Amino acid sequence: MIHCNFNLKSVKQKPHLKERPINLIARWHGRKLAYSTLEKIEPEHFETDPSKRNFQRAKHSHIGYSELNRRLDYLENASKDVFHSFINDNHRIPEPHELKKIFDVKLRFIPEQKRLTFFQFVDQFIKEAEKSGISLENGRKKSKGTIRIYKNTQRRLKEFEQYYGRKIEFETVDLDFYDKWIEFLSEELQLALNSIGRYTKTVRVFMQAATEKNLNTNMVFKSKRFKILGESVYKIYLNEKELTDMFNLDLTNNKKLERVRDLYICTSYTGLRYADIVSIKKENIKGDKFQIKTKKTGEVIMLPIHPRIKSIMKRYTDYPNSLPPGISNVKFNRYIKLVGALIPSLQKTIQVSITRGGKVITETIPKFKAITIHTARRSFISNLYLEGMDSLQISKMTGHRNFKSFMLYIKVTMEENAELLEAHWKKKELTKTEQINEQQ
């Protein structure tokens, strides 16, 4: 319910003026909007006594009081109609800025600015992100990967619109949209659960950005029912023996695979993201250490150059940074699997489970088929963790700002966890024994 009344605006800056502006004061559910009626009146002609018939209206002493009061009556009734129409259309109460915008159109007849459609806004949003988009999370320019997710989500939304014959606008992104969207991605496209979650999360990004630009008033996307689906998927890393086998693999007759292998080893012993390892310049090499500013988080980190990396660098002295040149992620991930296929220790099978089309699918595959450039960073973190290095210290070396995100990189088996615990107990028992011996 909305309650409307009228009062005279204070004009402290211009006390000499006889007439005072009349404001419409709307109150609802703890919210308030003071809206100018564009009408004015001298205070002595405005009724302020609640017991009088023309309370908050012009007195008979005001010339043209009848016309003014009819105008105020119209504004009060129209305001209530506008308020209830908004609730009926949006299934929620309006915020003050939203009601003011509608009052401008309905009460003052100010032409409504042509609003961008959903897809027009998404196009604009992506172009702005490509040009100079800054992430509010870290204040840095949005990555190519983020832009790619935006574009892929836009493409999926257009496919969804065509498949269901349902036009997507800001107002139609409701719970019915959500249910059909999840069904489309899962049943029709047979996408994995994490992919569905990534696309849905991006829809929420679009809606939130439109809301901040006052283009959207539909808040259903913030509902708990508008869930970001996902699951924890086991991702591999290479242990020290497997890295040693890869390092020792003779690839002198295949320079392409040799460069890919060498780049993988360099990443496995620095823990750098691929974008950072391929961006190392001569000036980033400080004696026996790498010092770089990470692209994603802007963290400045220093890492010792591992002996195996030093050995690799001897093969690339023709390059300014003495490191193997980078290639595209897609090609790298394809070639590193060819390298892995040549290593006997990576022929062992692993089980990979993923939810696709609403069903849990478990596959048994050779371990080398699961290798990507990202497993190198994961290998660096997991191997140091297994060697007993403090997790916080490792996260400083990898440039993680979020410790929760860092912990997702630690991938150890149940057996390895058991061995860690056993080693911890043995170390504790040994320390206790040494203390007893010292006391004796």
Order of alpha helices (4+ residues) and beta strands (2+ residues): beta-beta-beta-alpha-alpha-alpha-alpha-alpha-alpha-alpha-alpha-alpha-beta-beta-beta-alpha-alpha-beta-beta-alpha-alpha-alpha-alpha
